[in-house]
Amino acid sequence: MFAPAAAVDDGAMKVVVDFDLCESNAVCMGIAPEVFEVREDDFLYVLDEHPPEELRPTLEQAVVSCPRAAIRLVEDDS
């Protein structure tokens, strides 16, 4: 038995951070802690580069809220 196509997580969305721009100020972590984490070393970590589609609205909010415009969502066909 196969899952319906809509339920399959194809990983098409990819979170891309420009670490040259990122200041690790944790705005994104406050919005999407399941995807972003600033650790004690003051560096931003992307916990899930290919998050589920249901997080897209939350991640879009993180993108527009980033004070350095360092986050992008791209479609990843690989």
C-alpha positions in Angstrom: 0.0 0.0 0.0 1.4 3.4 -1.0 0.8 6.7 0.8 -1.0 9.4 -1.2 1.3 11.7 -3.1 0.2 14.7 -1.0 1.4 13.0 2.2 4.9 12.2 0.9 7.6 14.5 2.1 9.8 14.9 -1.0 12.2 17.4 0.7 11.7 19.9 -2.1 12.1 22.9 0.2 15.6 23.7 1.4 16.6 26.3 4.0 19.7 28.2 2.9 21.6 30.6 5.3 24.3 33.0 4.1 26.6 32.7 7.0 28.6 35.7 5.8 25.6 37.8 6.5 24.2 36.0 9.5 24.8 37.7 12.9 23.4 34.7 14.9 20.9 37.1 16.6 18.4 34.2 17.0 15.3 35.9 15.5 14.8 32.9 13.3 15.2 30.6 16.3 12.5 32.4 18.1 10.2 31.9 15.1 11.2 28.3 14.1 13.1 26.6 16.9 12.6 23.2 15.2 14.7 24.4 12.3 17.2 27.0 13.7 19.3 27.0 16.9 21.9 29.4 18.2 24.2 27.6 20.5 26.5 28.6 23.3 29.2 29.2 20.8 27.1 32.0 19.3 26.8 30.3 15.9 23.5 29.6 14.1 22.8 25.9 13.2 20.3 24.7 10.8 18.8 21.7 12.4 16.7 20.6 9.4 17.8 21.7 5.9 14.8 20.0 4.4 11.9 20.8 6.8 8.4 19.5 6.2 6.1 21.5 3.9 3.8 22.3 6.8 6.5 24.6 8.3 6.7 26.7 5.1 4.5 29.6 6.5 6.6 29.7 9.7 9.9 29.6 7.7 8.6 32.4 5.4 8.1 34.5 8.5 11.7 33.7 9.6 12.9 34.8 6.2 11.2 38.1 6.2 12.1 38.7 9.9 15.8 38.1 9.5 17.4 41.5 10.2 20.3 40.7 7.8 18.3 39.0 5.1 20.5 36.0 5.5 17.9 33.2 5.1 16.3 32.0 1.9 14.0 29.1 1.0 14.7 27.5 -2.3 13.2 24.6 -4.1 15.6 21.7 -4.1 15.0 19.2 -6.9 18.0 17.0 -6.0 
